[in-house]
């Protein structure tokens, strides 16, 4: 995976920060880098929509409930990024 793309997606996830304050106490978070890599892998393997990949990765990784409007908003940012790369 392209490190630049992973870094850009991780940046979008950091902007969103779906974990909120819990992000500060999550030891293995590393700025959402691994979640960004997982989102790219899910997209490459399953060909699901970006919003579904984002939802699946984040809910499975952190066991959290996500706001549908936020999923759509940040997934659209990731999708736009992917179209330009």
C-alpha positions in Angstrom: 0.0 0.0 0.0 1.2 3.5 -0.7 2.3 5.1 2.5 1.2 8.5 1.3 -2.4 7.2 0.7 -2.4 5.5 4.1 -1.2 8.7 5.7 -3.9 10.8 4.0 -6.7 8.4 5.0 -5.3 8.3 8.6 -5.4 12.2 8.5 -9.1 12.1 7.6 -9.7 9.7 10.4 -7.7 11.8 12.9 -9.8 14.9 11.8 -13.0 12.9 12.5 -11.6 11.1 15.6 -14.5 8.7 16.0 -13.1 7.5 19.3 -13.3 10.9 20.8 -11.5 11.3 24.2 -10.9 7.5 24.3 -8.3 8.0 21.5 -5.9 9.4 24.1 -6.0 6.2 26.1 -5.9 3.8 23.2 -2.3 2.5 23.3 -2.2 0.9 19.8 -3.9 3.7 17.9 -0.9 5.3 16.2 -3.0 8.1 14.6 -5.5 5.7 12.9 -2.7 4.4 10.6 -3.7 0.7 11.0 -7.4 1.5 10.5 -6.5 3.4 7.3 -4.5 0.3 6.1 -7.5 -1.9 7.0 -9.9 0.3 5.1 -7.8 0.2 2.0 -7.5 -3.6 2.3 -11.2 -4.0 2.7 -11.8 -1.8 -0.4 -9.3 -3.7 -2.5 -10.5 -7.2 -1.5 -14.3 -6.8 -1.2 -15.0 -3.8 -3.5 -17.7 -2.6 -1.1 -18.6 1.1 -0.9 -16.2 3.3 1.1 -18.8 4.0 3.7 -19.3 0.3 4.4 -15.6 -0.3 4.6 -15.1 2.6 7.0 -18.1 1.4 9.1 -17.0 -2.2 9.2 -13.3 -1.5 10.1 -14.0 1.1 12.8 -16.9 -0.8 14.5 -14.9 -4.0 14.5 -11.6 -2.4 15.6 -13.1 -0.4 18.5 -16.5 -1.8 19.2 -18.1 1.6 18.9 -21.4 3.0 17.5 -20.9 5.5 14.8 -23.1 8.4 13.7 -24.5 7.7 10.2 -24.0 11.4 9.1 -20.4 11.4 10.2 -19.8 8.1 8.4 -21.2 9.5 5.2 -19.3 12.8 5.5 -15.9 11.4 6.2 -16.3 8.4 3.8 -17.0 11.0 1.1 -13.7 12.7 1.9 -11.9 9.4 1.7 -13.7 8.5 -1.6 -12.7 11.8 -3.1 -9.1 11.3 -2.0 -9.1 7.8 -3.6 -10.4 9.2 -6.9 -7.5 11.6 -7.1 -4.8 9.0 -6.3 
